[in-house]
Amino acid sequence: MSASAADDLSAEGPSFPVLVKLLATALVLAMLVSGARVAGQIVQSNMGFAGYVVLLAGLVLVLGSYLTMLRSRTAISPTHIRQIGPWRREVALADVSQAKLIHIPRLNWLITTRLMVRVRGRGLYTFYVADAAVLSGIQRLGLGRLPRPDEVPR
């Protein structure tokens, strides 16, 4: 693989497809509307402080996960794969001991493509991929088309 082929491996894009984001938006909005409808009953109930804390924590978790999904991005380079979401996940390709791509081409609008990688000494990481260029780079890597160390741009 030449240096230009190594450059072709670099790509970045959204982690989740648009229709998955729209479906998540509809579900979160439905949850908020349902919550607003019963808010009066919740306030009048004899739930106690701990119950309100649990409800608030659940709301924060759902909204935080939703916003993270909307903004999450996955990138691949000749040396690393990374995903930026609530926290940055980055794995050096040289440290990957095993990889599995879970991709259903005709349903990728609904079932987000996942790359699961086992990293020596660090465990298992999952990266979500919605961008065609990132998926293409991952598939090329899976076919053994990794750049040699002298071909990696510095």
Secondary structure by P-SEA (a helix, b strand, c coil): ccaaaaaaaccccccccaaaaaaaaaaaaaaaaaaaaaaaaaaaccccaaaaaaaaaaaaaaaaaaaaaacbbbbbccccccccccbbbbbccccccbbbbbccccccccccbbbbbbcccccbbbbbbccaaaaaaaaaaaaccccccccccc
